[in-house]
Amino acid sequence: MCEQLPHPAHRSRCERREKKIEPEVDKFLQELRERVQIGVVGGSDYSKIAEQLGEGDEVIDKFDYVFAENGTVQYKNGQLVAKQAIQNHLGEELLQELINFCLNYMALLKLPKKRGTFIEFRNGMLNISPIGRSCTLEERIEFSELDKKERIREKFVAALQREFAGKGLRFSRGGMISFDVFPEGWDKRYCLDILNDEQFDTIHFFGNETTPVSIPRGGGGHFSPLGWQPVRGEGRGSFSSYMGLHLNSLWNWYQARLPSSGEREVSLVQMRACNCTIAGCSPSRTCISRGECCKKWCWGISGWLSSF
């Protein structure tokens, strides 16, 4: 039990165990894989994705595709096929300007607590945490509550947007204590460019949050330039305005829309923070999205998705 482990390191491990994929979802995805090819895309590095979806390297064997760090690290059929590096894309000069600005900004922040790992350098992004990623679960919650009141991360991102306007950078807040900085186009849509070469007839993307985006037209004109219809929730994984469905409803939905002979499909599973989520897109381009809130499944209509 979490409360029986007083040491901070134990609390962190317990917190990670709570984020693990539910067995019924794991079983469902493997059953789904018997019908269509499936993949997972997450903003975290591979080790954190593996922590939530399996044990060690078994994750790359449980999915046809694994896109870590938004697809800048790519696995296909259990093999590492490509890896991008943010330093090569941005250049050392801009990268150091960005890091130095963040360090100077955080040095002036007065918080109840500060810990360690304020900047985590990943292949496809920088993860910035004002409190530090090595904080305990209790400290994480404390910072999150303070952030809701004082908008610490929101103000930090606004300062970065002003300082680095026109430099080709994007900023994305997620989770409880941090935000990501990455080159434009290196969000979860990045994996679509990779799948463009796979010649799938349809891609169904399932995620726990939707925001207005414009999906770019890929090489060869395979992508439809459709945007997503935004749906506002009450926070991560909360879909108060959504129509409720059950987990097996998606399974029935998929069975009714199995690819015809010769047609290939792929489903991408998005992982965000403390939940693993799936959803999909019908031939009419009506997306279904599912988020996990307090270990309760909720489903709903979320918006438009491009198919090709």
C-alpha positions in Angstrom: 0.0 0.0 0.0 1.2 3.5 -0.8 0.6 4.8 2.7 2.9 2.1 4.2 5.9 3.3 2.3 7.2 6.5 4.0 10.5 6.9 2.1 10.2 9.4 -0.8 11.7 7.0 -3.3 9.1 4.4 -2.3 6.3 6.9 -2.7 7.5 7.7 -6.2 7.5 4.0 -7.1 4.0 3.6 -5.7 2.8 6.5 -7.7 4.2 4.9 -10.9 2.4 1.7 -10.1 -0.9 3.5 -10.0 -0.3 4.7 -13.5 0.1 1.2 -14.9 -2.3 0.1 -17.7 -5.3 -1.7 -16.4 -5.2 -5.5 -17.2 -8.6 -5.4 -19.0 -7.3 -2.6 -21.3 -4.1 -4.5 -22.0 -6.1 -7.6 -22.9 -8.5 -5.5 -25.1 -5.6 -4.0 -27.0 -4.0 -7.4 -27.7 -7.4 -8.7 -28.9 -7.7 -5.7 -31.1 -4.2 -6.3 -32.5 -5.5 -9.6 -33.9 -7.8 -7.6 -36.3 -5.8 -4.5 -37.1 -2.3 -3.1 -36.6 -1.9 -0.9 -33.5 0.6 1.5 -32.2 1.2 3.8 -29.2 2.4 7.4 -29.3 3.5 9.3 -26.2 5.4 12.4 -25.3 7.5 10.6 -22.7 10.7 8.6 -23.5 10.5 4.9 -24.0 11.3 3.9 -20.5 8.3 5.8 -19.1 6.0 4.4 -21.8 7.3 0.9 -20.9 6.6 1.6 -17.2 3.0 2.2 -17.9 2.3 -0.3 -20.7 4.4 -3.4 -19.7 7.7 -4.6 -18.4 11.0 -3.6 -20.0 11.2 -4.4 -23.7 8.0 -6.3 -24.0 6.1 -3.2 -25.0 7.8 -2.9 -28.4 6.6 -6.5 -29.0 3.0 -5.9 -27.9 2.5 -3.1 -30.4 3.2 -2.9 -34.1 4.4 0.6 -33.7 5.8 2.5 -30.7 6.4 6.2 -31.1 8.2 7.6 -28.0 8.7 11.3 -27.6 5.9 12.1 -30.1 7.5 9.9 -32.7 11.0 11.2 -32.7 12.0 7.8 -31.4 10.4 5.1 -33.6 10.0 1.4 -33.1 8.4 -0.9 -35.7 7.9 -4.6 -35.2 10.1 -4.7 -32.1 13.0 -2.8 -33.7 14.3 0.7 -33.4 14.1 2.2 -36.9 14.8 5.9 -36.4 15.7 8.5 -33.8 15.7 12.3 -34.2 17.6 14.8 -32.0 16.3 18.2 -31.0 19.9 19.6 -30.9 20.5 18.8 -34.5 17.2 20.4 -35.5 17.5 23.6 -33.4 21.2 24.1 -33.4 23.3 24.5 -30.2 23.1 28.3 -30.1 19.3 28.4 -30.0 19.2 25.4 -27.6 21.5 27.1 -25.1 19.5 30.4 -25.4 16.4 28.4 -24.5 18.0 26.5 -21.6 19.6 29.6 -20.2 16.4 31.6 -20.3 14.5 28.8 -18.5 17.2 28.5 -15.8 17.3 32.3 -15.2 13.5 32.4 -15.1 13.2 29.5 -12.6 16.0 31.0 -10.4 13.7 34.0 -9.7 10.7 31.9 -8.9 9.8 31.7 -5.2 8.0 28.4 -4.5 7.2 26.5 -1.3 9.6 23.8 -2.4 12.2 23.2 -5.1 13.8 19.9 -5.8 15.9 18.6 -8.7 15.8 17.9 -12.5 14.3 21.2 -13.5 15.2 20.6 -17.2 14.9 17.1 -18.6 16.7 16.8 -22.0 14.9 14.3 -24.3 15.5 13.4 -28.0 12.5 15.3 -29.2 11.9 18.0 -26.6 12.9 19.7 -23.4 10.7 19.0 -20.3 10.7 22.0 -18.0 9.6 21.6 -14.3 9.6 24.7 -12.0 9.5 22.5 -8.9 11.8 19.8 -10.3 10.8 16.3 -11.5 12.4 14.6 -8.5 9.8 15.9 -6.2 7.7 13.4 -4.2 4.0 12.7 -4.8 2.9 15.0 -2.0 5.1 17.8 -3.3 3.8 17.3 -6.8 0.2 17.6 -5.6 1.1 20.7 -3.5 2.7 22.4 -6.6 -0.2 21.4 -8.8 -2.7 23.1 -6.5 -0.6 26.2 -6.3 -0.2 26.2 -10.1 -4.0 26.2 -10.5 -4.2 29.4 -8.3 -1.2 31.3 -9.5 -0.8 30.0 -13.1 2.9 29.5 -12.6 3.4 27.3 -15.8 1.0 29.4 -17.8 3.0 32.6 -17.1 6.3 30.8 -17.7 5.1 29.6 -21.1 3.8 33.1 -22.0 7.3 34.5 -21.2 8.9 31.9 -23.4 6.5 32.7 -26.2 7.4 36.3 -26.1 11.1 35.7 -25.9 11.3 33.1 -28.7 8.6 34.4 -31.0 9.3 33.4 -34.6 12.0 30.8 -33.6 10.0 27.8 -34.5 9.2 26.5 -31.0 6.0 25.2 -29.5 5.1 24.9 -25.8 2.7 22.4 -24.4 1.5 22.1 -20.8 0.5 18.7 -19.5 0.5 16.6 -16.3 0.9 18.3 -13.0 4.3 19.9 -12.7 5.9 20.6 -16.1 5.6 21.6 -19.7 7.3 20.6 -22.9 9.2 22.7 -25.4 9.7 21.2 -28.9 10.2 22.3 -32.6 7.0 23.2 -34.5 5.5 20.0 -36.0 7.1 17.7 -33.4 3.9 17.1 -31.5 1.9 13.8 -31.7 1.1 14.6 -35.4 4.8 13.9 -36.1 4.1 10.2 -36.3 1.6 10.8 -39.1 4.6 11.7 -41.4 6.2 8.4 -40.6 3.0 6.4 -41.2 2.6 8.2 -44.5 5.0 5.8 -46.1 3.1 2.8 -44.7 0.2 3.3 -47.1 -2.6 2.6 -44.7 -6.1 3.3 -46.0 -7.3 4.6 -42.7 -5.8 5.7 -39.4 -7.8 5.9 -36.2 -6.3 8.1 -33.5 -7.6 7.7 -30.0 -6.6 10.2 -27.3 -7.8 11.5 -24.0 -7.7 15.2 -25.0 -8.5 17.1 -28.1 -7.5 20.6 -29.1 -8.0 22.5 -32.3 -5.2 21.4 -34.7 -4.7 21.4 -38.5 -3.3 18.2 -39.8 -0.8 19.0 -42.6 -1.0 17.5 -46.0 1.7 14.8 -46.3 3.9 14.0 -49.2 2.1 12.5 -52.1 -1.2 14.2 -51.1 -2.3 11.3 -48.8 -3.5 13.4 -45.9 -6.7 15.3 -46.0 -6.2 18.9 -44.6 -8.9 18.4 -41.9 -8.8 20.1 -38.6 -10.1 18.7 -35.3 -13.4 20.0 -33.9 -12.4 21.2 -30.4 -14.2 19.7 -27.4 -13.7 21.3 -24.1 -13.4 19.2 -21.0 -13.0 20.0 -17.3 -9.4 18.9 -17.3 -7.2 16.0 -18.3 -9.4 12.9 -18.9 -12.6 14.7 -17.9 -15.3 14.7 -20.6 -18.4 16.1 -18.8 -19.9 17.1 -22.2 -19.4 13.7 -23.7 -21.8 10.9 -24.4 -21.1 8.0 -22.1 -20.2 4.6 -23.6 -18.5 1.4 -22.2 -15.3 -0.2 -23.0 -16.9 -3.1 -24.9 -18.8 -0.6 -26.9 -15.6 0.3 -28.7 -14.9 -3.4 -29.3 -18.4 -3.8 -30.9 -17.8 -0.6 -32.8 -14.6 -2.0 -34.2 -16.1 -5.3 -35.1 -18.8 -3.5 -37.1 -16.1 -1.6 -39.0 -13.5 -4.3 -39.7 -11.4 -3.5 -42.8 -12.6 -5.1 -45.9 -10.4 -7.5 -47.9 -7.1 -5.9 -48.9 -7.7 -2.8 -46.7 -5.2 -2.0 -44.0 -5.8 0.0 -40.9 -3.7 1.2 -37.9 -4.9 2.4 -34.5 -2.7 4.7 -32.5 -2.9 4.7 -28.7 -2.0 8.0 -27.0 -0.6 8.0 -23.5 -0.8 11.1 -21.4 0.4 11.6 -17.9 -1.4 9.2 -15.5 -3.6 7.4 -18.0 -3.4 5.3 -21.1 -6.2 6.1 -23.5 -7.7 4.9 -26.8 -10.4 6.2 -29.2 -11.2 6.0 -32.9 -12.6 7.4 -36.1 -15.4 5.9 -38.2 -15.7 6.1 -41.9 -17.9 9.1 -41.4 -15.0 10.8 -39.6 -16.8 10.9 -36.3 -14.2 10.3 -33.6 -14.8 8.5 -30.3 -12.5 9.3 -27.5 -12.0 7.7 -24.1 -10.3 9.0 -21.0 -9.6 7.5 -17.6 -10.7 9.6 -14.7 -10.3 8.2 -11.2 -10.2 4.7 -12.8 -13.7 5.2 -14.4 -14.0 4.8 -18.1 -15.8 7.5 -20.1 -16.3 7.7 -23.8 -17.6 10.4 -26.0 -17.8 12.2 -29.3 -14.6 14.3 -29.6 -14.3 15.7 -33.1 -12.9 15.3 -36.6 -9.9 13.2 -37.7 -8.1 13.1 -41.0 -8.1 9.8 -42.8 -6.3 8.7 -45.9 
